[in-house]
């Protein structure tokens, strides 16, 4: 996980960051992430376990998001919301800093390469006053129409 966008000796910042990174990608524990540039800025909430880089992706996206107007949208495995251990610790810190604006639960079998249900997490660095201290949860897991001829 080496940042591709830099400005001089710093991370390049964006107003909007969106991605659908590889879900549950393994091999990105603390030892690997500390070999990358700007790791102190990018993983300030903690290091994910070696078994899944989901929270490494989310933290990287937050790190390259501008402080004022910055927003992040990520499509990721629903397990990101529930797994314990290191992921719980990171997630708790992100929630405590009031960075999560919305969580949208998606149906299972929506993506061709996995049966697992996904989620869209929207993060915002500077929520409007009326949204502070709140997270909007939308359960869209049953909001779909099955294709008439394709079973997956």
HELIX and SHEET records of a PDB file:
HELIX    1   1 UNK A   30  UNK A   33  1                                   4    
HELIX    2   2 UNK A   39  UNK A   42  1                                   4    
HELIX    3   3 UNK A   54  UNK A   63  1                                  10    
HELIX    4   4 UNK A   78  UNK A   81  5                                   4    
HELIX    5   5 UNK A   85  UNK A   96  1                                  12    
HELIX    6   6 UNK A  129  UNK A  131  5                                   3    
SHEET    1   A 2 UNK A   6  UNK A   7  0                                        
SHEET    2   A 2 UNK A  10  UNK A  11 -1                                        
SHEET    1   B 5 UNK A  16  UNK A  19  0                                        
SHEET    2   B 5 UNK A  71  UNK A  77  1                                        
SHEET    3   B 5 UNK A 118  UNK A 124 -1                                        
SHEET    4   B 5 UNK A 100  UNK A 105 -1                                        
SHEET    5   B 5 UNK A 136  UNK A 139  1                                        
END                                                                             
